[in-house]
Amino acid sequence: MNLDEFPEIVLVGHITGPVIQCENPYIISSDECLTKFYKGNDLTIYAIDKDYLDAKGLENIDLETDPNLYSYEVEINPELDIVNEEDPLIREDIEYSIAGFSEDKLIIYTSRKVSKYNDVTPDRIETFEYPDIPGIKLTIKENASCAEDNTSALEDDLSTDEGTVQEVEKVKDEGILDSIIRFLKGLFNAK
């Protein structure tokens, strides 16, 4: 996956279904295969702004209702596909790439497929072009500016805490991480 082209996001896999015996939700990395653990489960991939995830923490994000996330529902089984017994195909490695974002959707496409066979057929490597999608955005922040919304939410949290009085303009000049540190220092009366 081309995660290195989108350094401002983190991809999170969320499994739903009858049998879940693995880490859930889980952070997706470029060098590991996707999993939904069991064939009867469903996998949804969420793109989350890295600053938002750092500020809020994965355990505090409601993946199914948070409006700051971009989702992609995986329609294939990333672990199992069955072929006819006479078919010499024994393995397919499918690589996905991020195309961008549209409204609240993460757009992922198959960018490369390597097929391996158990007969004399040579490995087949297929590459697929970037999809032509009108209006696609290349960053989450282009769409309704999540960072500004998140900073506003943090400002509201900070200003409503009785023990912490913050100047709104000062918070706007700080990054989200600085705001969180100031908030925590206020809670624990640290100087």
Secondary structure, DSSP 4 states (H G I P E B T S, - for coil): --GGG-TTEEEEEEEESS---S-SSEE--TTS----SSTT-EEEEEEEEHHHHHHH-GGG--TTT-TT-EEEEE-S-SS-----TT--EEEEEEEEEEEEEETTEEEEEEEEEEEEESSSPPPEEEE-PPP--TT-BSSGGGTT-HHHHHHHHHHHHHHH-TT----HHHHHHS-HHHHHHHHHHHHTT--
